[in-house]
Amino acid sequence: MILRRVIFLLIVSTVAVLTARQAEAQWYAGAYLGANHTRSASVTIDQPELGRSFTFEDVDFDGRPFESPQYYGWRLGRLFGQSRTFGIELEFIHLKVIGRTDRAYPVSGLDTSDGGALVMNTVVQRYAMTHGLNFALINMVVRTPVRGPVTLVWRAGAGPTLPHAETTIDGHIREQYEYGGPGAHLSAGLDIRTWRFVSTTAEYKFTIARPRIDVASGTGVTTSASHQLAVGLAFDLSR
C-alpha cells in the first residue's frame, strides 16, 4: 500500500514536471550495460489445486549479465529549475534472476529424508526470469556538481515489475510475461561530461521487489534484492 502511494505521488510529480516551461527544462536520455548480483532468498510455491504449499530457504540465484539477453537499462528524464539540480525520469531496468535449482536447501512443506534439506530440482527443476525481472520506474533525481565536468547523481524511484517467468515444477513448464507487483530502486553514481552533449555514467544501483509469478497449478513468490553496477552514456537533448 505504501509503495503504491509512492508510485502515485511520483506519477503526479512527473505530470507537473512535464508541464514546466521549456526554458527552465533540460531533456536527456541515457542507456547502460552492467552486472547484477541477487541475494539468496526463500522461494515459496503454492499449489492449491494439488493441496500443497512448500518453501525452499536461502535459495541462491545467478545473474548471468553478460549472456544473452544481457543486463541493460535505459532512461529518459527532464531536469528543471535554473540550477537543474532536480529532475524526474522514466527508467527501465532488465536484469536476470535464475534460481540455482541444482543445490540442496532447507525445505518446509515437503517430506524429506535428509534432515529437512532437499535438492531443489527434485521438485522444482527451474525457477527463473531470464528474459528479465523487468523494472519500469519513475525516479526522482538529485544532481550535485563535484568539480569541473563531474556531477554526483542520486536516484530513488518505484514502479511495477514485469517479469518473464520461466518455471518447471514436476516436469510441468510455464513461461509468460506478467505483472509481478511493485518494485523500488535506489542508485548513486557519477555523470562525467566527456564530449559536447555526451556524458559517461557509472553508478551503483539497488533494486528490491517481491514478484509473484504463475507456476503450474499455482503461484510462486520470492524476494529479489539485487546489487548492480552499470556503465553507460547520457545525451543532452535540449541544446
Number of C-alpha atoms within 10 A of each C-alpha: 7 7 15 15 10 16 22 15 12 21 16 11 16 20 11 11 19 17 9 13 10 11 10 13 20 17 18 19 18 19 19 20 19 19 19 24 20 23 16 19 17 18 19 20 25 19 16 11 9 10 8 12 16 16 20 24 17 15 20 19 20 17 21 18 20 13 10 9 14 19 23 20 20 17 19 18 23 24 22 20 15 10 10 15 14 17 22 26 23 18 22 18 22 21 29 29 26 20 24 19 21 15 14 19 19 18 22 16 13 14 12 13 7 10 9 14 18 21 19 22 18 14 14 19 20 23 23 24 23 23 20 23 23 22 26 20 24 30 28 20 20 17 20 15 13 11 9 8 12 17 17 18 20 20 19 19 24 26 26 21 26 21 27 21 27 20 24 18 19 13 14 13 13 17 16 15 17 15 16 22 16 21 25 23 22 17 19 17 19 21 23 19 18 13 10 9 13 18 19 18 23 20 19 17 19 18 22 19 22 15 23 20 26 22 23 20 15 15 15 21 18 19 17 21 19 21 17 17 17 19 18 18 19 21 18 16 14 12 8
